[in-house]
C-alpha cells in the first residue's frame, strides 16, 4: 500500500445526462493525464438535484454506468461518480458507482437521506442499508455520500471494514442567504475534519461547484434543492486539511499515502480504545 494520487473533480452537473457523461469523460482524461489513480466526482453527477430523477434512473448495466466503465477502461483509472438507480415503489436510489478498468468495483446506496433544511430526499429516494468499501489498487476505500458525513458511526464502521481512505461525493446545499451559505460552509469543513478524526482515515470530500460561480441557469433547481457549495477537500487522519478548493469548477490531483494511517492510529488509537460495550450505529 503506497502513495495514491486522487483527483477531486469539482464540477457542476446539469439536467442532460449525456452531457454530464461527456463531462465525466473530459475530466477523467484530464485527471489521467496527471497520473491520477482514482477520480472522485460529486453526488448527482448523472443529473443535478432540482430535476426529475425517476425518468433517468437506470441499473448498473445501463447506458450511463456502462459509459463510465468504458471511460475507466480507456483511461486505465478508477472512477467514483454519483448516479441514480431504480428504488422501491417508484423511487430511485442515490448510488455511488465505483468503476475501474476491469469493470464495476463496487457500488453504494446512500444510507442517510437528506430530509433537512426544507428538502425531503426521502420523497423520491429509497435509502440504502449496507456500509460499503471498495478496493482501489491495494487501498481499501470507504464509500459515503453527502448527508452521510453527519453520522460518525458510518465512518467508524467503514474503518472497521478496513478503510484507510473514505470518499464523500456531495451536492452540498448552500442555503439562500449569504449567512446560510457561510454557516453551511463552516459545517462542511468541521464535519469533514471530525469524520477523519473519528475514523483516523483520510477523508476525500468532493462537492458540486457552486452554480452561481459559473452563472449556470438554475431555472429547474428550486431554492430548497441542494446544488453545490464547492470547497472540496482532502483531510488527513489527524484532522489536518491537506487541500481545499474554492467554490468554482476545478480539477485538483492530490497525492496521499494511506500508510500514514498506521502512524496516526499508533499515536491516537481511538478505534482500539473504544469501550467494547459501545457499538457504533449508522
Phi, psi and omega in degrees: 000101182249199181298151184226131179258119184243133178260131174263110184259082184274085181250179173240114177275163180234205183278328188280111184297318181297319178295322179293324176294324175298322176297317178300318180296311183297312183291326177293318178300318179295318180292320178297327176294343176255020175064030175289142177264325181230128177248122183252117176261163183287168166302150176059030174295324181300317174203135182293147172299157185095355175242163177297146182242328186297331183281349181244354179299139182212156177290174184287356171252017178279181187297319183292308181297321177297320177298319178297317179299319179296318178297316178300319179293318180295325184263351179067039183226175172251135182242131171247125188212141179278129179218186179230130178243162182297138178247204181267150171054041178079003176274180175240171171247138178273100194251136171258112179268134173239113183237138179240185182301333182262003180127199181292129176271315181192169170211151183223132175262125184308125184277313185263113184271143188279083173254076188200160176053037175083006179242141181237088179298328183292349175295334184230355188235136174270130182286145171282174184226348191240118170302141190221139172238162179226145176269118176242105190062233178261011183254134174269122186247124176280149183244129176214162182223121167044257186301338175306334186294346179274002187237096187297329182301324179297316183292326176292319177297321178296321175297320178296333178277001175108000183294135169248346175227133173238129179260145183226081171296143186213158166230079194281116181296132184265351186080188185256310185273165177298323180293319178297318180298316179298322179293317179294324178293319177300318179295317180303311179297312183299315183294319178298318180291320181296318181293326175297318180289321178302317188256353189045050175239159163292138174243124179246100185255115186239112182254165171295146173295160177288118182303328181296335181291341180244012181055037181292140176289111183260029184305324185265006183247101178296158188299334181278347182282130178292128178247278179191155178233354183074212176059040170301149185207161171241126181243133179284163181295348175264009177089000179282132174283116182275328174202151177215129179277171175274206186263347184268169180301134183198144172250126180226130177255127184235137177259129175234164177236102181304340178296340178296338178300321181300317181294318179294318181291335176288322182271335181227075189276060184294328178291317180290330184273000180302141172295125188286352174277352182255129179242128180295140176255161177293000000 
